[in-house]
Amino acid sequence: MNEHVLTVSLLTQAISQVLEEEFPLVHVLGEVSNYKRHQSGHRYFTLKDEGAQIRCVLWRGRTVPFELQDGMQVKVRGRLSVYPLQGNYQIDCWSVQPAGVGDLYLAFEQLKKELAAAGYFDPERKRRLPRLPQIIGVATSPSGAAIRDILTTLERRNPAATVVFRPTLVQGADAAEDIARALAELESFGCDVIIVGRGGGSIEDLWAFNTRTVADAIFRARVPIVSAVGHETDVTIADFVADVRAATPTAAAELCTPIRREDVLLWLDDWVERTRTALASRLDQAELLIADFLSPTTSRMLSLHHEHLRFQLINAVERLRAAALRSLDTCLQQQEQLRSAIALLHPLGPLDRGFALIERDGRILPAIEQLAPGDQLRIHRLRDSATASVTSVFDPVYQLATHDG
């Protein structure tokens, strides 16, 4: 009987192929042991629990927001791979996050100490917020209460300001990178100030704002950043790095609009009144001088001229006030037009027009990314959602050509 004999390399290659196809993505919880940082920058450690252990590798260039230590509980995300020289299988880690509150606090303190030493928190580098910003950027979740509070406050206090909203992930493995991209995009749009934040939650929920990725993005920003993360008692790394820390999202919107519409109108009213009073006083003084030194006939002529000047002054003041109000109304109309345009471009807008959004791995799937058999999808429509599994993928252009032929 003929036997099919494999070489060690072929067998290992076959095992590697089976593991990588069967486990393209894994999330594993365990305790770190035998942690070693190689001089090349690669990090090696073992992830274990009471019943088993598995080797892990974190290649150079894949950053984590804290320094791993033996005994630390972590969650790793990656794929299974085989190291052929030793015949071992391992987890090729893409990201590592602390798993317990104690470890989260330890990672928070480690990064806080590191950034403080690097000058990220220095008061001298903090910028003052503009008194009357024309374009205000907002980076937060489109579905949370934070965006509603921010938009409501900005509309109430300064409806003439243009608000640019960039829907942003604020929780999960991809949130930190998305927050950093959002800040860069809003800055490139020409915003005068940017609000970044989210509503309250646990330390795990807020962890994206405790990462080096977000801290670097805020530190590199060339426009003032207002951090509005969680409630008043919640404190994150982003709060320390930002130019201004707001206790709540509503407070952040108030800080960005120190001059309200009511303030402008009151200032105009006060200016008109002070101008009218000052001019009336000078005219009264002139009347007294005229009455003292001129004849009754001349006095009557000057009095008529004075009334004419007073009438012109009143008309000029009223025209100035009307022009100011028209200018404000124009600004409000332009702001409403821009809000309508932004609403049309909102990523959830297609749902109102009968379309659906497809989500893969927790994020919306762009049309340029291809599907693959085995993909697990979530389909969002206006009034319901569904899950689907891809069994096959075909080229729609080829299929149409086939049917036409």
Secondary structure as the mmCIF struct_conf table of DSSP 4:
data_model
#
loop_
_struct_conf.conf_type_id
_struct_conf.id
_struct_conf.beg_label_comp_id
_struct_conf.beg_label_asym_id
_struct_conf.beg_label_seq_id
_struct_conf.end_label_comp_id
_struct_conf.end_label_asym_id
_struct_conf.end_label_seq_id
HELX_LH_PP_P HELX_LH_PP_P1 VAL A 5 THR A 7
HELX_RH_AL_P HELX_RH_AL_P1 VAL A 8 GLU A 22
BEND BEND1 PRO A 24 LEU A 25
STRN STRN1 VAL A 26 ARG A 37
TURN_TY1_P TURN_TY1_P1 GLN A 39 SER A 40
BEND BEND2 GLY A 41 GLY A 41
STRN STRN2 ARG A 43 LYS A 48
BEND BEND3 GLU A 50 GLY A 51
STRN STRN3 GLN A 53 LEU A 58
TURN_TY1_P TURN_TY1_P2 ARG A 60 GLY A 61
BEND BEND4 PRO A 65 PHE A 66
TURN_TY1_P TURN_TY1_P3 ASP A 70 GLY A 71
STRN STRN4 GLN A 73 TYR A 83
TURN_TY1_P TURN_TY1_P4 PRO A 84 GLY A 87
STRN STRN5 ASN A 88 PRO A 98
BEND BEND5 GLY A 100 GLY A 100
HELX_RH_AL_P HELX_RH_AL_P2 VAL A 101 ALA A 117
TURN_TY1_P TURN_TY1_P5 ALA A 118 PHE A 121
HELX_RH_3T_P HELX_RH_3T_P1 PRO A 123 ARG A 125
HELX_LH_PP_P HELX_LH_PP_P2 LYS A 126 PRO A 130
BEND BEND6 ARG A 131 LEU A 132
BEND BEND7 GLN A 134 GLN A 134
STRN STRN6 ILE A 135 THR A 140
BEND BEND8 PRO A 142 GLY A 144
HELX_RH_AL_P HELX_RH_AL_P3 ALA A 145 ARG A 157
TURN_TY1_P TURN_TY1_P6 PRO A 159 ALA A 160
BEND BEND9 ALA A 161 ALA A 161
STRN STRN7 THR A 162 PRO A 167
BEND BEND10 GLN A 171 GLY A 172
TURN_TY1_P TURN_TY1_P7 ALA A 173 ASP A 174
HELX_RH_AL_P HELX_RH_AL_P4 ALA A 175 SER A 188
TURN_TY1_P TURN_TY1_P8 PHE A 189 GLY A 190
BEND BEND11 ASP A 192 ASP A 192
STRN STRN8 VAL A 193 ARG A 198
TURN_TY1_P TURN_TY1_P9 ILE A 203 LEU A 206
HELX_RH_3T_P HELX_RH_3T_P2 TRP A 207 ASN A 210
BEND BEND12 THR A 211 THR A 211
HELX_RH_AL_P HELX_RH_AL_P5 ARG A 212 ARG A 220
BEND BEND13 ARG A 222 VAL A 223
STRN STRN9 ILE A 225 VAL A 229
BEND BEND14 GLY A 230 HIS A 231
TURN_TY1_P TURN_TY1_P10 GLU A 232 THR A 233
HELX_RH_AL_P HELX_RH_AL_P6 ILE A 237 VAL A 241
BEND BEND15 ALA A 242 ASP A 243
STRN STRN10 VAL A 244 ARG A 245
BEND BEND16 ALA A 247 THR A 248
HELX_RH_AL_P HELX_RH_AL_P7 PRO A 249 LEU A 255
TURN_TY1_P TURN_TY1_P11 CYS A 256 CYS A 256
BEND BEND17 PRO A 258 ILE A 259
HELX_RH_AL_P HELX_RH_AL_P8 ARG A 261 PHE A 293
BEND BEND18 LEU A 294 LEU A 294
HELX_RH_AL_P HELX_RH_AL_P9 PRO A 296 LEU A 345
TURN_TY1_P TURN_TY1_P12 PRO A 347 LEU A 348
HELX_RH_AL_P HELX_RH_AL_P10 GLY A 349 ASP A 352
TURN_TY1_P TURN_TY1_P13 ARG A 353 GLY A 354
STRN STRN11 LEU A 357 ARG A 360
TURN_TY1_P TURN_TY1_P14 ASP A 361 GLY A 362
STRN STRN12 ARG A 363 ILE A 364
TURN_TY1_P TURN_TY1_P15 ALA A 367 ILE A 368
BEND BEND19 GLU A 369 GLU A 369
HELX_LH_PP_P HELX_LH_PP_P3 GLN A 370 LEU A 371
TURN_TY1_P TURN_TY1_P16 PRO A 373 GLY A 374
STRN STRN13 GLN A 376 HIS A 380
BEND BEND20 LEU A 382 ARG A 383
STRN STRN14 SER A 385 SER A 389
HELX_RH_AL_P HELX_RH_AL_P11 PRO A 396 ASP A 404
#
